[in-house]
Amino acid sequence: MGISEACAEPTKPTSCSSSSCAAIVPPTTSTSRTETVTGSHQFVITGYSLSKGTGIGRYITSEVFNVGGYSWAMYFYPDGKSPEDNAAFVSLFIALASEGTDVRALFELKLLDQSGNERHKIHSHFERALESGPYSLKYRGSMWGYKRFFKRSLLEGSDYLKDDCLLIECKVGVVQTQTEGPKLYTIPLPSSDMGKQFGLLLESQIGTDVSFEVDEEVFAAHKLVLAARSPVFRAQLFGPMKEKSMQCIKVEDMEAPVFKALLHFIYWDELPDMQELVGLNLKGASTLMAQHLLAAADRYGLDRLKLLCEAMLCEDVAVNTAATTLALAEQHHCSQLKSVCLKFIALRQHLRAVMQTDGFGYLKASCPSVLTELLEYVARITEHSLSVCTFGGDVLLDGSDANKRRVKPRIS
């Protein structure tokens, strides 16, 4: 990759007026990028023994395949390509099968070992330095390969030939170079505001056709928007088991601020301001709202909202919230959040304090199986701490000292 830069020398200060001084030309840059476009092809040759004796210079060809905008083909010569070898070797080549001039490429030919030992015979340009650079094919029909690819007598007694079949793979990497200059004319594109438009639609309540009563508060919405965003709402509003009373649907076991946050995400595609929603400038209030919103997201099949709440709760794991959040993670199948909570609680400096919280009592009552997993985490951390050598020449569990020397235990 090369970078070229051109700029005019700034003019020296003179006594001329500003209107007559030469303008300074800003510097410009361009970048040349050279890379390979790589593709591969497998050529299966069955009935190898029947191909022998066809004559020197006669070949079997693969189907044409495309890499880097060019067509390629493999040529296999059962009796060899050169008369001077007297059919003692098989020959193998890759050829340019389309029009092209000075096509530069890297090649690899691989004869597959069919015994399962993966002792393939490989000739490759890849993953090694080439003194003269990539191979250049001048015109259609130009080839790269080996006249003496394999001695025929050795091939026929090897693991490369199985059930009278050969497997050959080739890889082609076409070298392409392009130069990128400065973009002289660009039009700035605005980011998508679809969420904003839907959010404003919710706020205006234009065209609403369904209402939800949540904790004695009523929320108006649009059936199609809800159905598009949530599979649960889709079934509830348009499925065979749709609500009989479509004018106002009563939502049980959910608080009004949580449903309001749920609607906000459905329309705006982003989380609302939690503190503004609950009316309290407290971190604990935001965490509690995120816990309830995660449960609501799971209830209505909003996977992205669920993951956003999971990420928020991961950042807010603390002594007073860890047990409750762990129970929530277990109940709503949040594996990542569950792992974070288990690791936090299992730490010696946290365990006793967490066990004294009300949330831990709720965890024991609602998710007793999680306690077994918690014990496993505690045991794992304890084992790790015991396996670490302390200062003062203490003996490790494997009977060695800090310098890894075997120590004979003393009998006191």
ZIPE-V358247 format. One line per field, one symbol per residue. ss: DSSP state (h for helix, s for strand, l for the rest). phi: phi as a letter, one per 40 degrees, with the letter a starting at -180 (. if undefined). burial: I if it has 24 or more other ideal C-beta (glycine too) atoms within 12 Angstrom, else O. A space follows every 50 residues. Layout:
# ZIPE-V358247
ss=???
phi=???
burial=???
This chain:
# ZIPE-V358247
ss=lssssslllllllllllllllllllllssssssssssssssssssslhhh hllllllllsslllsssllsssssssslllllhhhlllssssssssllll llssssssssslllllllllssssllllllllllssslllllssssssss shhhhllllllsllsssssssssssssssssllllllllllllhhhhhhh hhhhlllllsssssllssssslhhhhhhhlhhhhhhhhlllllllllsss sllllhhhhhhhhhhhhhlllllhhhhhllllhhhhhhhhhhhhhhhhhl llhhhhhhhhhhhhhllllllhhhhhhhhhhlllhhhhhhhhhhhhlhhh hhhhhllhhhhhhhhhlhhhhhhhhhhhhhhhhhhhhlllllllllllls lllllsllllll
phi=.bbbbbacccccdbcccccbcccccccbbabbbbabbbababbbbbgdcc ccgchcgcbbbcccbbaggbcbabbbbcbgbbcccfgcbcbaabbcbbca bfccabbabbcccccgcfcccbbaccfacbcbgccbbcacgcbbibcbca ccccccbbccbbfgbbbbbbbbbccbbabbbcccbbbcbcccbccccccc ccccgcgcbabbbbfgbbbcabdccccccbcccccccbccbcdccccabc bcfacdcccccccdcdccgaccccccccgbcbcccccccccccccccccb gccccccccccccccbcadcbccccccccccbfbcccccccccccccdcb dcccccccccccccccbccccccccccccccccccccccccggcccccgb cccgccbcccbc
burial=OOOOOOOOOOOOOOOOOOOOOOOOOOOOOOOOOOOIOOIIIOIOIOOIOO IIOOOIOOIIIIOOIOIIOIIIIIIIIIIIIOOOOOIIIIIIIIIIIOOI OOIIIIIIIIIIOOOOOOOIIIIIIOOOOOOOOIIOIOOOOIIIIIIIII OIOOIOOIOIIOOOOIIIIIIIIIIOOOOOOOOOOOOOOOOOOOOOOIOO OIOOOOOIOIIIOIOOOOIIIIIOIIIOIIOIIOOIIOOOOOOOOOOOIO IOOIIOIIIIIIIIIIIIIOIIOIOOIIOOOOOOOIIIIIIIIIIIIIII OIOOIIIIIIOIIIOIIIIOIIIIIIIIIIOIOIOOIIOIIIIIIIIOOI IOOIOOIOIIOIIOOOIOOIIOIIOOIIOOIOOOOOOOOOOOOOOOOOOO OOOOOOOOOOOO
